[in-house]
């Protein structure tokens, strides 16, 4: 007589599905609330700026009548909550206003510059994970010995590093003195606009077009800024990996596996590591968000035509539509990453259900 | 009886006494124990040393150098480091060593002001939310979560842009984005404290909520909040320097370090010292705060080990 694994009764399965739905709804409503808070903040920032938007349109010699007319056209005579409502409706239609600098819709500008930042942050996070996780594991398995102390120190140095300064020193050493990498910008001038933009990410576009010349040139440009950003995320990822790993290594199943005669490396990499994947996903998602932020300063140093440089150059032209649009995009990506990491947590880890 | 002396023979014995005779002795004894624990960690001690040197630099700036951070000597522009100008001179012939010394005042001012704004806000919001609970807790924590979900530097950038460039506005912008973790922390501490017997006893004696929060709960939240603040100092310094570098923090001719890096950028390839030395100062100071905070956390929160 064979025993078939007992199927869970239908009721249990349904309640599990509904629990997931319930969790999902709660998550979405929290995020919607956070997004609403974000828009309130950007709206308020837009209101407290010392520049009078009416004067920006009519000039300071306009008659009081003209001033009043434009004020009404801009909706500035309405009560504040109504102004906010109009702002929100416009936002949800993707209308972030017109950027003064480019005279184009802010959303269009952001779509154009965002892939460059995404490319930089993605290469950086790949570097951060590829080096950070093994280093963190190494620190955990050598707890209290010199590799652990060294890695802790390397991490603290990463936390303390002014990223713009590291970028400048990197340029000075690796570009100017050693000439190992290319300088600021995404590609050399004569490679610019050679490949058709498809994704907006040069590394992918050049491969799609089969143009290896552009690809390797782009690699030589991205490697330094990405390595610098990657180092910052490495510090965080390695530290968290270490503490998660320590939590696992002290558990009894590890001892059991060792007693059964498995090698140390097999126990660490095949038994313990899968168990820390879930919290690690959250950490990687969070540091991805921080990288987008770190990109603001790095892009300024490396003349990288991404979101950060767009925001900073808009700042100096008092182009508040562009600044607030950019802030909103970064904030939304942050919120989205939170959502993704939470969902991943829920889907990968059965205990979270 | 004669074997146990009535008065301890040394400071050390008085401080490590098993049974303190007074509140004062107990308090000093606890501090002393923490100090001994911190002293065992050489990294934390070097961090403390860096922070102390920073303080001394800020306080004794006029005695440490005979030059002024603003005096321009256009005949001595962009001089390399020498016996006369230890760190060289910048594009306007100002002595970089002097400007670094005076710049420590700005760094400390920013750190001090941000702490003075962030600590009370975080403590008040957190303890109120944790103590009263219910809908007040829900609302306050929702607001905290919203602020916590924002990217810090970009938010500070937007605020600094709205308020206008300047060191005071940079402080406000950083504070607005920095307070939520403290509220979270204070709330968590309050939740573990509020059901304790001594709080119930105080309440039964008729102490008002304000009194309980102010004189019973807040002092107990302080240690963990201060440790967290020390760890955050580096982040605050880095954001302030980043704002300065972007031109949204301190304005010229202020000897703010981030601003100095930014103005030295144009001379980076030929006169490396103009940009790199102020950046090194930023790094060393935030490294010092990180080392100190790391050591303090080990002392106050052994769970993190």
Interface residues (C-beta under 8 A of the other chain):
Chain A: X30 X33 X34 X37 X38 X41 X42 X45 X46 X48 X49 X50 X152 X153 X156 X157 X159 X160 X161 X162 X163 X164 X165 X168 X169 X171 X172 X176 X289 X290 X292 X293 X294 X296 X297 X300 X311 X312 X315 X316 X320 X323 X324 X326 X327 X330 X331 X334 X335 X338
Chain B: X43 X142 X143 X145 X146 X147 X149 X150 X151 X152 X153 X154 X155 X157 X158 X159 X161 X162 X163 X164 X234 X235 X238 X241 X242 X245 X246 X247 X248 X258 X261 X265 X268 X269 X272 X275 X276 X279 X280 X282 X283 X286 X287 X289 X290 X291 X294
